[in-house]
Amino acid sequence: METMTAGTGTEKRLDELSKRVDQGFEQMDQRSDRLEGDIRELRSDLRSETTGLRSEVAGLRSDLRSEATGLRSDLRSETTGLRSDIADLRAEMKVGFEAIDAKFDAKFDSLNRTIIVLLGSTLGTIAAGAIAAAFTAFN
């Protein structure tokens, strides 16, 4: 009978070992299920975060495009304004140079008249002197 008792004790230990192994596997299954749940949750969070980031990047791109378009428009306006200012400055310079040219022409004409008058007087004096000398020489 001792063999039966010994056999019964061994069976009990094997049953306990089997229960503990089953409990261990059950705990591993529970942990595995929790890990899979955590992984699913992390993947979902990552997808949400990625979607949010993509939306932010798209918004930033849109904002940058709008800003670049505005800057181009401002630059075009500034360039157009500068061109207009340069055209106005050229027109003012042309008027100024034409005024200087007119004053120069007036001064040059005045100088020519003065030279002609002086030459006329000088030629008159020389002619009178020549006539007087010729008259004296013939007399």
C-alpha positions in Angstrom: 0.0 0.0 0.0 2.8 2.2 0.5 3.4 2.2 -3.2 -0.1 3.5 -3.6 0.5 6.1 -1.1 3.8 7.0 -2.7 2.0 6.9 -6.0 -0.8 9.1 -4.7 1.7 11.6 -3.4 3.5 11.7 -6.7 0.3 12.1 -8.5 -0.6 15.0 -6.2 2.7 16.6 -6.9 2.3 16.1 -10.6 -1.2 17.5 -10.4 0.1 20.5 -8.5 3.0 20.9 -11.0 0.5 20.6 -13.8 -1.8 23.2 -12.2 1.2 25.6 -11.7 2.3 25.1 -15.3 -1.2 25.7 -16.5 -1.4 28.8 -14.2 2.0 29.9 -15.7 0.7 29.5 -19.2 -2.5 31.3 -18.3 -0.5 34.2 -16.8 1.6 34.2 -19.9 -1.5 34.3 -22.1 -2.9 37.1 -20.0 0.3 39.1 -20.2 0.5 38.3 -24.0 -3.1 39.6 -24.4 -2.3 42.7 -22.4 0.9 43.3 -24.5 -1.1 42.8 -27.7 -3.7 45.2 -26.4 -1.0 47.7 -25.5 0.7 47.3 -28.9 -2.7 47.8 -30.6 -3.3 50.9 -28.5 0.2 52.2 -29.3 -0.3 51.6 -33.0 -3.6 53.4 -32.8 -2.0 56.3 -31.0 0.9 56.4 -33.5 -1.6 56.4 -36.4 -3.5 59.3 -34.7 -0.2 61.2 -34.0 1.0 60.6 -37.6 -2.3 61.8 -39.0 -2.1 64.9 -36.8 1.5 65.5 -37.8 0.5 65.2 -41.5 -2.3 67.7 -41.0 0.1 70.1 -39.3 2.7 69.7 -42.0 0.0 70.3 -44.7 -1.2 73.4 -42.8 2.4 74.7 -42.5 2.9 74.1 -46.2 -0.3 75.9 -47.0 0.7 78.8 -44.7 4.2 78.9 -46.3 2.7 78.9 -49.8 0.3 81.7 -48.8 3.1 83.7 -47.3 5.4 83.2 -50.3 2.6 84.2 -52.6 2.1 87.4 -50.5 5.8 88.1 -50.5 5.9 87.7 -54.3 3.0 90.0 -54.7 4.6 92.6 -52.4 7.9 92.3 -54.3 6.0 92.8 -57.6 4.3 95.9 -56.1 7.6 97.2 -54.8 9.3 96.6 -58.2 6.5 98.3 -60.1 6.7 101.2 -57.7 10.5 101.4 -58.1 10.1 101.3 -61.9 7.6 104.1 -61.7 9.9 106.1 -59.5 12.8 105.6 -61.8 10.7 106.7 -64.8 9.6 109.8 -62.9 13.2 110.5 -62.0 14.3 110.1 -65.6 11.6 112.5 -66.7 12.7 115.0 -64.1 16.3 114.7 -65.1 15.3 115.1 -68.8 13.4 118.3 -68.0 16.4 119.5 -65.9 18.9 118.8 -68.6 16.7 120.5 -71.2 16.5 123.5 -68.9 20.3 123.5 -68.6 20.6 123.1 -72.3 18.2 126.0 -73.0 20.2 128.2 -70.5 23.5 127.2 -72.2 22.0 128.0 -75.6 20.8 131.4 -74.4 24.2 132.1 -72.8 26.0 130.9 -76.0 23.8 133.1 -78.2 24.4 136.1 -75.9 28.2 135.4 -76.1 28.0 135.1 -79.9 26.1 138.5 -80.1 28.7 140.1 -77.8 31.5 138.7 -79.9 29.8 139.9 -83.1 29.3 143.3 -81.6 33.0 143.5 -80.5 34.2 142.2 -83.8 32.0 144.6 -85.6 33.3 147.5 -83.5 36.9 146.3 -83.9 36.5 145.8 -87.6 34.9 149.2 -87.9 37.8 150.7 -86.0 40.3 148.8 -88.1 38.5 149.8 -91.3 38.3 153.4 -90.2 42.0 153.3 -89.4 42.8 151.7 -92.7 40.8 154.3 -94.6 42.4 157.1 -92.6 45.9 155.6 -93.3 45.0 155.2 -97.0 43.7 158.7 -97.1 46.9 160.0 -95.5 49.0 157.9 -97.8 47.4 159.3 -100.9 47.5 162.9 -99.7 
